[in-house]
Amino acid sequence: MNTFGKRLTLTTFGESHGKAIGCIIDGVPAGLQIDEAFIQSELNRRKPGKSKLETGRKEDDKVEILSGVFEGVSTGTPIAMIIFNTNQKSKDYENVKNLFRPGHADFTYFHKYGLRDYRGGGRSSARETAARVAGGAIAKLMLRELGIEIQSGLCEVDGIKAESIDFEYAKNSKLYALDPNKEKIQEEAILTAKENHDSVGGVVLTTATGVPVGLGEPLYYKLDAVLADAMMGINAAKAVEIGDGVASTHLKGSENNDEITPEGFKSNHSGGMLGGISNGDSIIIKTHFKPTPSIFQEQDTVTTANEPVKCNLKGRHDPCVAIRGAVVCEAMMALVLADMTLLNMGRKMEHLRTLYSRS
Ligand code: FMN
């Protein structure tokens, strides 16, 4: 299963050390201005090697559009995009060819398929998420025309929590930190872990503003459920919270309910969704990422023949995957919301009358 979505679908292909990765995004309505510079700028935000806080793999992540766009505008046909891999160092993975890296997907891929592309993790590598970001950029262009904007940033690194949230600040922070006062100690935590040949986890806060009431399908394609699926499907994501999430389980109903006034909701504990349908308030999601599995400390593992062995890794790895994960969270939220806007179009007769009535 390499396809995501119902009306707007994203199919990705490619492996970490293969020739290329890419995606096909289908269902984009004709007539959308496709700003290639914007798609590239989104990929640049996710691309590796921008600072010491990220993997040293240096990929340009130059995207090429192969189809579905004519004279800068979507044609309503599938949009295919490709990104060639240029900076693979597959020999770094020769020593893990016959063993399983703890915390990575090697063990499960091998036992599921009976073989695995060990070079950089093959398809299980988060290199694939560049293709999601390319597809997500198209979804963002579509949503932007509808007044929906998506932003993200890190609200926690190695247990160090943000106490204030500033999405504008996060845009120019090396670690997409949401709290300017916590950025320095969060950065130090990442660099200390890296010096100790270790890694840290982090939490990404993603929000969408300008979302209309009514996105989300009862009962099996609820907006919160699909967003949770989209976020949990990102490599290394281990938990997702909608609105106040886990904290809401510690509140009384009187504290947790978002009271309603003629001007709108008084608060947003619900994260902008009720009954699986958007309520017109901002969508708020937290995605919790585990520490990067590839670390440079000796660890116990087994070979493909199930013999005990020590695992000593080479290669280049992110000390905190949540940083680049933030851009992927935005892409996944964009894909879900774009899909939901298209799905919602036939839900009222007035939608159909607007489209088809001749009078
Ligand atoms: N894992 C690594 O071992 N090294 C990396 O450099 C690395 N970079 C990542 C970058 C991003 C943006 C993301 C989202 C994840 C990254 N991961 C990295 C995590 C692995 O891909 C992931 O842990 C692995 O596929 C196992 O899947 P699971 O953790 O979801 O069970």
Residues whose N, C-alpha, C, O or C-beta is under 5 A from the ligand:
A	BS01	FMN	T55 G103 H104 A105 S124 S125 A126 I234 N235 A236 A237 T292 P293 S294 R316 H317 D318 V321 R324 G325
